[in-house]
Amino acid sequence: MEYKEIADMVVRELMEHGLQQQRQEDQQLDSLIKRHVALHEQLEQCVSSLDEASKQLFSDYHQIITEIDIYQERYLYIQGAKDCVKLLKSLGVL
């Protein structure tokens, strides 16, 4: 396994852990996520009545939005770690 693959795996696991912890600590967020899941199920029912081209369009759109979210979350997580190190250096801790 390459270093980048290992680093990506570690970042992904840390992000998942952090998001799970955030959801446990924030009931409002947990409620929003549950509502999102319910709405997604309703949306899937609506989409099932569409023709195949429209279903594919919806699926492609949803997949791209999800991929963008993943890239942005990963970037922000890593940027946050970099910012933390910068702050600690500026405070003379490191």
Order of alpha helices (4+ residues) and beta strands (2+ residues): alpha-alpha-alpha
